[in-house]
């Protein structure tokens, strides 16, 4: 069965439109399944289309630097966003 193969990691997740349809069919929020699919694909989905060039540039810069970000940089980012460490 296709979904069982997706869950077992033998197939990639379906496209986002299909995921939204599946979520509706089983009565859960599409964001939950879309988030799981994005994680499986190894990327993060931003739920907006940047209309501000500065925001777009900052988002791209964060994505580019993410793999090599140090703990100190992560802490600085958390402070800038007003968040504490995960406990």
N, C-alpha and C positions, 0 to 999 in steps of 0.2 A: 504494500500500500504506500502511496506517495508520501503522505504525512508521516507515517512511521519511519520512512527512509530519511526524511528531513530531520525528524527528532533524533534519529540515531547518527546523524552526521554523514550519511551515505549520499545525500543530495543537498544541493544548496537550497536556501529558502526561496519561495516563489517571489514574484515581483510584488511591490508594495500594494498595488491595486488589488491583487488577488488576496494578499494578507488581510487587507481591510474587509474584503468580502467574507473571508473565513472567520474573522473576529466577530463580525455582525451575526453570522450564522450560528456561532456557538455562544453568543451573548456576552462577550467581553469587550472592553475598550480596545480599539485598534492600536492605540499607542503601546499597549503592553506587548502585543505580538510584533509590532514594527520595531520596538526597542530590542527585543530578543533577536530578531532577524539581523538588525544592524550589528549587534554584538557578534553574532555568528559570522557575519561577513568581515568583521574586523574594522568597522568604521562607525562613526557617530553621525546620526542624522540630526541636523539642526532644523527645528520646526519653523523656519522663517526664510524668506528670501530677502537678503539685504538690499535695501534701497539707499543706504548710506555707504558711500565708498570707504569711509574710515572704519566703520564696523566690519565691512567685508574684508578689508586689509588686515585688521586685527584678528579676525577669525582665521584667515589663511595663515597668518604668522603663527598663531597658537598651534594650529594643526601641524605646520612644518617643524616647529620646535618640540612638540610633545614627546617624541620618542627619546630625546636626549635631555629632557628637562631634569634638573637636579632637584633634590629635596628642598634646598633653600629657595629655589625658584618656585616650586609648588607652594611652599609656605607663604611666599610673598604674594602669589596669585590668590591664595585663600584669604589672606588679609585684605587684599584689594577688593575682593568680592564680598567681604564681610562674613566669611565662614570660618569656623574653627576646624580643627583636625577631626577626622572620623574617629569615633570612640568605639 
